[in-house]
Amino acid sequence: MADTTIKISEEVRDRLRLLAEERGLSTRALVERLAGATPTEAERTERTARGIAYLRAHLGVALTDEDLSEGEAWRNAIAEGRVGRQR
């Protein structure tokens, strides 16, 4: 396991410590868990493609190009924090 140092604000550091404590984890374990649970763009794209293929193959859903574009725009808005409740 490699040691890495990152520079973050004191507020973020304190928040990470609090979140870790609430979960009974070390800050390192919390960061590892968050990084492992957060999909990359490529993983999200693959997951979306698998979902669309499943809908078409098993549920007979006929998604139009417009449906897919709207869904992608919605997903991007969520990923960018423009939609949904902020904590």
Backbone bond lengths (Angstrom), bond angles and torsions (degrees), N, CA, C in turn:
res aa  C-N    CA-C-N  psi(-1)  N-CA   C-N-CA  omega(-1)  CA-C   N-CA-C  phi
1 M - - - 1.446 - - 1.519 108.14 -
2 A 1.311 116.40 132.43 1.463 121.81 -179.08 1.520 110.61 -94.24
3 D 1.324 115.86 142.11 1.459 120.71 173.02 1.517 108.63 -89.01
4 T 1.327 116.03 137.12 1.451 122.08 179.52 1.515 108.49 -134.42
5 T 1.299 116.22 141.26 1.456 121.28 176.43 1.516 108.44 -111.38
6 I 1.335 115.81 131.89 1.459 120.30 174.98 1.521 107.94 -124.66
7 K 1.321 115.47 149.60 1.464 120.15 178.33 1.514 108.62 -101.07
8 I 1.326 114.73 121.47 1.465 121.96 177.97 1.525 107.84 -135.35
9 S 1.303 115.45 163.30 1.463 118.66 178.91 1.531 109.56 -68.83
10 E 1.324 115.70 159.15 1.465 120.41 177.50 1.522 110.61 -60.93
11 E 1.342 116.40 -35.80 1.466 120.05 179.85 1.520 111.09 -61.91
12 V 1.332 116.58 -44.63 1.461 120.41 -179.95 1.524 109.79 -67.42
13 R 1.331 117.20 -43.06 1.468 120.70 177.57 1.523 111.05 -57.14
14 D 1.332 116.20 -46.82 1.460 120.07 -179.65 1.527 111.27 -64.80
15 R 1.308 116.70 -38.42 1.470 120.04 178.38 1.529 110.61 -64.94
16 L 1.322 116.76 -43.42 1.467 119.83 177.44 1.531 110.89 -60.09
17 R 1.314 116.74 -43.21 1.470 120.59 178.42 1.532 110.85 -60.90
18 L 1.335 116.52 -44.44 1.462 120.75 179.94 1.528 110.82 -63.78
19 L 1.329 116.70 -47.01 1.466 120.29 178.66 1.526 110.85 -59.59
20 A 1.318 116.42 -41.00 1.469 120.64 179.35 1.525 110.38 -64.95
21 E 1.320 116.91 -46.74 1.464 121.17 179.39 1.526 111.71 -57.93
22 E 1.326 116.43 -44.47 1.460 120.60 -179.69 1.515 112.42 -60.91
23 R 1.315 116.25 -25.89 1.467 120.82 -178.96 1.530 112.75 -101.11
24 G 1.321 116.29 1.68 1.457 120.39 -179.24 1.522 112.59 69.63
25 L 1.333 116.12 32.57 1.459 121.91 -177.61 1.518 110.71 -119.98
26 S 1.313 115.46 162.06 1.455 120.19 167.92 1.529 107.50 -79.27
27 T 1.318 116.20 162.19 1.457 119.35 176.99 1.524 110.00 -60.78
28 R 1.328 117.04 -39.89 1.461 121.01 178.27 1.529 110.68 -59.22
29 A 1.332 116.64 -46.62 1.469 120.57 -179.26 1.529 110.88 -63.82
30 L 1.337 117.07 -39.01 1.464 120.13 178.11 1.522 110.98 -62.60
31 V 1.330 117.03 -47.40 1.466 120.63 -179.51 1.519 109.80 -62.42
32 E 1.334 117.79 -42.38 1.464 120.71 177.70 1.522 111.00 -60.91
33 R 1.328 116.48 -42.28 1.461 120.99 179.96 1.531 110.97 -64.98
34 L 1.330 116.47 -44.71 1.465 120.30 178.81 1.524 111.34 -62.02
35 A 1.325 116.69 -45.35 1.468 120.17 -179.66 1.525 110.77 -64.90
36 G 1.316 117.20 -40.39 1.461 120.47 -179.63 1.518 113.34 -69.35
37 A 1.325 116.80 -28.81 1.464 121.23 -176.57 1.525 113.01 -91.22
38 T 1.321 117.63 -7.99 1.456 121.19 -177.71 1.526 108.96 -98.46
39 P 1.339 117.34 112.82 1.466 119.08 -177.26 1.525 112.15 -71.38
40 T 1.314 114.90 148.60 1.459 120.86 174.75 1.523 108.85 -76.12
41 E 1.309 116.90 169.68 1.468 120.69 177.45 1.525 110.11 -59.55
42 A 1.336 116.83 -42.45 1.469 120.30 179.55 1.532 110.89 -62.76
43 E 1.328 117.48 -39.94 1.464 120.91 178.16 1.521 111.38 -66.48
44 R 1.339 117.09 -39.92 1.468 120.15 177.88 1.526 110.41 -65.15
45 T 1.321 116.95 -40.92 1.459 120.97 178.85 1.518 110.83 -62.63
46 E 1.319 116.94 -44.44 1.469 121.25 178.86 1.530 110.70 -64.69
47 R 1.314 117.05 -42.33 1.469 121.43 179.11 1.529 110.30 -62.20
48 T 1.329 116.61 -40.65 1.462 121.07 178.14 1.521 110.52 -63.45
49 A 1.330 116.42 -45.03 1.470 120.46 -179.81 1.529 110.64 -62.16
50 R 1.318 117.36 -41.51 1.469 120.20 178.15 1.525 111.09 -64.78
51 G 1.326 117.11 -39.26 1.457 120.86 178.39 1.517 112.56 -64.20
52 I 1.332 115.92 -43.47 1.469 120.44 178.14 1.523 110.37 -63.18
53 A 1.331 116.41 -44.16 1.467 120.28 179.34 1.519 110.85 -61.77
54 Y 1.332 117.17 -40.19 1.468 120.79 179.10 1.529 110.54 -64.29
55 L 1.325 116.83 -46.62 1.468 120.21 179.65 1.521 111.48 -57.96
56 R 1.317 115.55 -43.98 1.465 119.64 -179.21 1.525 111.67 -68.15
57 A 1.322 117.66 -42.36 1.463 121.74 -174.58 1.528 113.42 -77.24
58 H 1.324 117.23 -37.35 1.467 119.52 -170.99 1.523 115.15 -108.81
59 L 1.311 116.52 -23.58 1.464 118.68 -176.44 1.520 112.55 -115.51
60 G 1.302 116.75 -3.28 1.458 120.59 177.69 1.513 114.12 65.69
61 V 1.322 117.23 24.15 1.460 120.68 -179.79 1.522 108.54 -78.73
62 A 1.308 115.80 126.38 1.459 121.39 178.94 1.522 108.45 -99.17
63 L 1.316 116.40 95.84 1.457 121.10 179.92 1.524 109.68 -86.94
64 T 1.317 115.38 129.63 1.466 119.87 177.73 1.523 109.07 -84.86
65 D 1.332 115.84 166.93 1.457 120.11 174.90 1.525 110.74 -59.54
66 E 1.332 116.25 -35.70 1.463 120.22 178.01 1.528 110.83 -65.19
67 D 1.342 116.95 -42.26 1.465 120.44 176.65 1.522 110.69 -57.74
68 L 1.328 116.05 -45.76 1.464 120.65 -178.71 1.522 111.44 -65.85
69 S 1.316 117.72 -39.29 1.460 121.41 178.02 1.522 111.13 -64.80
70 E 1.324 116.58 -42.59 1.467 120.36 178.09 1.522 110.79 -64.41
71 G 1.319 116.43 -41.20 1.456 120.46 178.32 1.520 112.08 -64.12
72 E 1.321 116.35 -41.09 1.467 120.19 178.49 1.525 110.71 -65.92
73 A 1.325 116.89 -40.76 1.463 120.39 178.43 1.527 110.46 -62.97
74 W 1.313 116.73 -40.63 1.467 121.62 179.29 1.529 110.27 -64.78
75 R 1.348 116.36 -45.08 1.467 121.11 179.53 1.523 110.32 -61.99
76 N 1.316 117.34 -42.50 1.465 120.85 178.75 1.525 111.45 -63.94
77 A 1.323 116.62 -40.11 1.465 120.49 179.17 1.521 110.60 -63.20
78 I 1.313 116.81 -39.33 1.465 120.66 177.53 1.524 109.74 -65.81
79 A 1.332 116.97 -47.84 1.473 121.34 -178.62 1.523 111.64 -60.99
80 E 1.325 116.74 -32.92 1.458 121.33 -178.83 1.533 112.76 -87.56
81 G 1.319 116.59 -2.17 1.452 120.21 177.95 1.515 114.20 79.70
82 R 1.334 118.04 15.15 1.462 120.87 -179.91 1.519 112.03 -86.26
83 V 1.326 117.69 -11.99 1.457 122.92 -178.61 1.520 107.36 -133.16
84 G 1.294 115.49 144.31 1.460 119.72 178.18 1.510 111.30 101.02
85 R 1.287 113.72 165.45 1.464 120.52 -177.85 1.512 110.39 -77.20
86 Q 1.298 116.33 130.96 1.462 122.14 176.11 1.520 108.72 -91.49
87 R 1.309 116.02 141.44 1.473 120.02 178.06 1.498 110.58 -99.91
